[in-house]
Amino acid sequence: MTTTPQAAGYRQPAEWTPHRACWVAWPSDETLWSAPRVVQRSFVEMCRGIAHAEPGKKGEQLEVLVRDEAARTEAEAALHGLPVRFHVMTFGDIWMRDIAPVFLRDAQGTLASVRFRFNGWGGKYVYEGDDRVAEQVQGLLTLPRFASSLVCEGGAVESDGSGLCMTTREVVLNENRNPGLSEGAAERALAEALGADRVIWLGRGLLNDHTDGHIDNIARFIGAGRALCMRAVESNDPNREVLAEIEQTLERAGLEVATIPSPGLVMGRDGRPIPASYLNFYIANCSVVVPTFGALQDDAALAAIGQLFPGRTVFGVPAKVLLEEGGTVHCITQQEPTGS
C-alpha cells in the first residue's frame, strides 16, 4: 500500500488484547540446534501454554510454519490435540517475533500487518528464506499489508496499545541495521509503522545478547503507561548496572514501573553468561508463558508475573537450551490479534 499504517489509522495493539492466533515455526533443522529434541520438547510445552483455554475463554489457534512435508509430519505428531494449522514455507531459524510481520488494528477493530526490512540481525545470522517470511505470511492473509523501509525486528519494539512504543538505540540506531539514521528519523519511521505517538528509548541491552539488545528482553508493557523490568537480586548478576539503568530510564520517562527479579548469572555451555530474562514471556489469551532457566529466581519470577496478570494461568517453560541458540519464548512467537 502507498500510505503508512499510521496515516491509515492503524497501530500495534497491546499484547494482552485478545488474539485469534499465534504464529510459530517448527524447529526441525538439526544443523542449527545443538539439542533439537530438547528444543522441540520446550516448544511443545510452550504451544500447550499458548493454546490453553479457560471456561468461557478461548485459547489461541497455532499457525505453524514447517519447512517441508517431513517436518509437517513430525510437528503434527508432536502437537497432536492442539488447534494447529500448518504452512509449508522456506525459513532459516524459528525466531518468528523478528521474521514475521507485526499485526496492527484500527479503532474499528480492522486488522492489518506491517513488515520491516530484515537483514539477519545486522548481518550476524543470515539464513535462507528468513528475509521473505514476513511477506509470505502477509500473503496468506486477506488483510491490508504495509512495508516499512526501516531495518528492524519485532523483538526490538514494544507497544502499550495507547500510542507508546519502547525500543533500544543499540538495535534501531545500530550501524549494522540503519547506518546514518538519526534518532528523530527513526522515531518517525517507528511512528509511521506502528501508529505510535511517542517513542521511549532505552540504551543498552543484556550482556551477550545475540540481537544487540532487543527490548523484549529488558522492558515490557503490562498496561497503558505501565512498564515491567527486572531488578538484580544477586551480587554476581552480570547485568546489575544495566538493569538499574533501565529502571531509572523508564521512571524518568514518566511510566509506572514494576519490577521482577532477574535470573542472575546463567552460564552457557561455552562458559560465558547468556542473556537470560524472564521478560521474554508471551501473553496469551488465557495464560502467560514464561521462560525459566533453572535459576534460583525461577519460582519467584513466575509468582510475580502471575500477580501482574490476574485471570491468566502462568506456564513456566524450560528455555536455557533455546536461549543458548539465540532467544526464548517471546522471540519464537508472533501474535495475531482478533479483528472485527
C-alpha positions in Angstrom: 0.0 0.0 0.0 1.2 3.5 -0.7 0.2 5.1 2.6 1.5 4.2 6.0 -0.2 2.3 8.8 -0.3 5.5 10.9 -1.9 7.5 8.1 -4.5 4.8 7.6 -5.4 4.8 11.3 -3.7 1.6 12.4 -1.5 1.0 15.4 0.1 -2.0 17.1 -2.3 -3.2 19.9 -1.0 -4.3 23.3 -0.1 -7.9 23.6 -2.7 -8.6 26.3 -5.6 -7.8 24.0 -7.4 -10.8 22.6 -5.6 -12.9 19.9 -7.0 -15.0 17.1 -3.8 -16.9 16.7 -0.1 -17.2 17.4 2.4 -17.7 14.6 5.3 -20.0 15.3 7.8 -22.2 13.3 8.7 -25.8 14.0 12.3 -26.3 15.0 13.5 -29.1 12.7 16.9 -28.0 11.3 19.3 -30.1 13.2 22.3 -28.1 11.8 21.1 -25.1 13.8 20.3 -26.7 17.1 22.8 -28.4 19.4 20.0 -30.4 21.1 17.0 -30.3 18.7 14.9 -32.8 20.7 15.2 -30.8 23.9 14.2 -27.7 22.0 11.2 -29.4 20.5 10.0 -30.5 23.9 10.2 -26.9 25.2 8.5 -25.7 22.0 5.6 -28.2 22.5 5.2 -27.1 26.2 5.1 -23.5 25.1 2.4 -24.3 22.5 0.3 -26.1 25.0 0.5 -23.0 27.2 -0.5 -20.7 24.4 -3.4 -22.8 23.3 -4.6 -23.2 27.0 -8.2 -22.2 27.4 -10.3 -21.4 30.5 -14.0 -21.9 31.0 -15.7 -19.2 28.9 -12.4 -18.1 27.3 -10.8 -19.1 24.1 -7.2 -20.3 23.7 -5.3 -19.5 20.6 -5.0 -21.1 17.2 -1.5 -22.1 16.4 -0.3 -21.2 12.9 2.8 -23.3 12.4 5.4 -22.9 9.7 7.1 -26.1 8.6 10.0 -26.4 6.1 8.7 -29.5 4.3 6.3 -32.4 4.5 8.6 -34.4 6.6 8.7 -31.6 9.2 5.0 -31.3 9.0 4.5 -35.0 9.8 6.9 -34.7 12.8 5.3 -31.5 14.1 1.8 -32.9 13.6 2.6 -35.8 15.9 4.2 -33.6 18.5 1.4 -31.1 18.6 -1.4 -33.7 18.4 -4.6 -32.4 20.1 -3.8 -28.8 19.8 -5.5 -26.3 17.4 -2.9 -26.3 14.7 -2.8 -25.2 11.1 0.4 -25.8 9.1 2.1 -23.8 6.4 4.9 -25.2 4.3 7.5 -22.4 3.8 11.2 -21.9 3.4 12.7 -20.3 6.5 16.0 -20.5 8.3 15.5 -20.3 12.1 12.4 -20.1 14.2 12.5 -16.5 15.5 9.0 -15.5 14.4 9.0 -12.4 16.5 11.6 -11.0 14.2 10.9 -12.5 10.8 7.1 -12.5 10.8 5.0 -9.3 10.2 3.8 -7.2 13.0 0.0 -7.1 13.3 -2.0 -3.9 13.6 -5.6 -2.8 14.3 -7.6 0.3 13.8 -10.2 1.9 16.0 -13.0 -0.2 14.4 -11.1 -3.4 15.0 -10.0 -4.0 11.4 -6.7 -5.8 11.2 -3.6 -5.1 9.0 0.1 -6.0 9.1 3.4 -4.3 8.5 6.8 -5.8 7.7 10.1 -4.3 8.5 13.2 -4.9 6.4 15.1 -7.8 7.8 18.9 -8.3 7.4 19.7 -11.1 9.8 20.1 -9.1 13.0 22.7 -6.8 11.4 24.1 -9.5 9.1 25.2 -11.7 12.0 22.8 -14.6 11.3 21.7 -14.8 7.7 19.6 -17.9 6.8 17.9 -18.7 3.5 14.3 -17.6 3.4 14.1 -15.5 6.6 14.0 -12.2 4.8 10.9 -13.4 2.9 8.8 -14.9 5.7 7.0 -11.7 6.6 5.9 -11.0 3.1 4.8 -14.6 2.6 2.8 -14.6 5.9 1.2 -11.4 4.8 0.2 -13.1 1.5 -1.5 -15.9 3.4 -4.0 -13.5 5.0 -6.6 -11.3 3.4 -5.6 -8.2 5.4 -4.2 -4.8 4.3 -0.5 -5.1 4.2 2.2 -2.5 4.6 6.0 -2.4 4.3 8.4 -0.2 6.3 11.8 0.9 4.9 13.3 0.6 8.4 15.6 -2.3 9.2 14.2 -3.6 12.4 12.8 -6.7 14.1 9.6 -7.3 16.0 11.5 -8.1 19.2 13.0 -4.6 19.1 9.7 -2.8 19.6 7.1 -2.9 22.3 3.8 -1.1 22.3 1.2 -0.4 25.0 -1.8 -0.1 22.6 -2.4 3.6 23.6 0.4 5.1 21.5 3.5 4.4 23.5 6.4 2.5 21.9 9.6 1.3 23.6 12.8 0.4 21.7 16.6 0.5 22.1 19.3 2.6 20.5 21.6 -0.5 20.4 19.3 -2.1 17.8 17.4 0.5 15.8 20.3 3.0 15.6 23.0 0.4 15.1 25.2 0.9 12.1 24.7 -2.8 11.2 21.0 -2.1 10.6 20.3 1.6 9.7 23.6 3.3 9.1 23.5 7.1 9.4 19.9 7.1 10.6 19.2 9.8 13.2 17.1 9.2 16.3 14.5 11.7 15.0 14.2 9.9 11.7 14.0 6.5 13.4 11.2 7.8 15.7 9.2 9.0 12.6 9.7 5.6 10.9 8.5 3.7 14.0 5.6 6.1 14.4 4.5 5.5 10.8 4.9 1.7 11.0 3.3 1.1 14.4 1.0 4.1 14.8 3.0 5.3 17.8 2.5 8.8 19.3 5.7 8.7 21.4 8.9 6.5 21.3 10.7 5.8 24.6 14.4 5.0 24.0 16.4 2.7 26.2 20.2 2.3 25.9 22.0 -0.9 26.5 20.6 -4.5 26.4 21.7 -7.5 28.3 25.3 -8.9 28.2 26.0 -11.1 25.2 22.5 -10.6 23.6 22.7 -12.1 20.1 20.2 -9.4 18.9 22.3 -6.4 20.1 19.7 -5.6 22.8 16.1 -6.3 22.0 13.5 -4.5 24.1 11.6 -7.7 24.9 14.5 -8.9 27.0 14.7 -5.8 29.1 11.4 -4.0 29.4 7.7 -4.9 28.7 4.4 -3.1 28.9 1.9 -4.6 31.3 -0.7 -1.9 30.9 -1.2 1.5 29.3 1.7 3.6 30.6 2.8 0.7 32.9 6.2 -1.0 32.3 7.9 -4.0 33.8 11.6 -4.5 34.1 14.0 -6.7 36.1 16.0 -5.9 39.2 19.2 -7.7 40.2 19.0 -9.6 43.5 22.3 -11.4 43.4 25.7 -9.7 43.8 27.2 -11.5 40.8 24.4 -10.6 38.3 26.3 -9.6 35.2 23.6 -7.1 34.3 23.2 -5.4 37.7 24.3 -2.0 36.4 22.3 -2.2 33.1 19.1 -3.3 34.9 19.4 -0.3 37.3 19.9 2.0 34.4 16.8 0.6 32.6 14.6 1.0 35.7 15.7 4.6 36.1 15.2 5.4 32.4 11.6 4.1 32.5 10.8 6.1 35.6 12.3 9.3 34.0 10.0 8.6 31.0 7.0 9.0 33.3 6.0 5.4 33.3 4.6 3.5 36.2 7.3 0.9 36.8 7.0 -2.6 38.3 9.9 -5.0 38.8 10.5 -8.7 38.9 13.8 -10.5 39.9 16.5 -11.1 37.4 17.6 -14.7 36.8 21.1 -13.5 37.7 24.2 -15.2 36.3 23.2 -18.1 34.0 26.1 -19.7 32.2 26.1 -21.1 28.7 27.8 -24.3 27.6 30.7 -22.2 26.3 31.4 -20.8 29.8 30.0 -17.3 29.0 27.0 -15.6 30.6 23.9 -15.9 28.5 21.2 -13.1 28.3 18.6 -14.8 30.5 15.4 -12.8 31.0 12.0 -13.6 32.5 10.6 -10.7 30.5 10.8 -12.7 27.3 7.3 -14.1 28.1 4.3 -14.4 25.8 0.9 -13.0 26.9 -1.7 -15.4 25.5 -5.5 -15.2 25.8 -5.7 -17.3 29.0 -2.1 -17.6 30.0 1.3 -16.1 30.3 4.1 -18.4 29.1 7.4 -17.6 30.8 10.9 -18.9 30.1 12.7 -20.5 33.0 16.4 -21.2 33.3 16.9 -23.5 36.3 17.9 -20.4 38.3 17.2 -19.7 42.0 14.8 -16.9 41.0 12.6 -19.0 38.7 9.7 -19.6 41.2 9.8 -16.0 42.5 9.6 -14.6 39.0 6.7 -16.9 38.0 4.8 -15.9 41.1 5.4 -12.2 40.5 4.3 -12.4 36.9 1.2 -14.3 37.9 0.2 -11.4 40.3 0.6 -8.9 37.4 -1.7 -10.9 35.1 -4.7 -12.0 37.3 -7.0 -14.3 35.5 -4.3 -15.8 33.4 -2.5 -19.1 34.2 1.3 -18.9 34.3 3.2 -21.6 32.5 7.0 -21.9 33.0 8.9 -23.4 30.1 12.5 -24.6 30.4 14.3 -22.3 28.0 18.0 -22.4 28.7 18.9 -24.6 25.6 16.7 -22.3 23.5 18.4 -19.3 24.8 21.9 -20.7 24.0 20.8 -20.7 20.4 19.5 -17.1 20.4 16.3 -16.4 22.3 13.3 -17.8 24.2 9.5 -17.7 24.3 8.7 -14.2 23.0 11.4 -14.5 20.3 9.7 -17.5 18.7 6.1 -16.2 18.8 4.2 -13.5 17.0 0.6 -12.8 18.0 -2.2 -12.1 15.5 -5.0 -10.1 17.3 -8.7 -10.7 17.0 -10.3 -8.5 14.4 -13.8 -7.2 14.0 
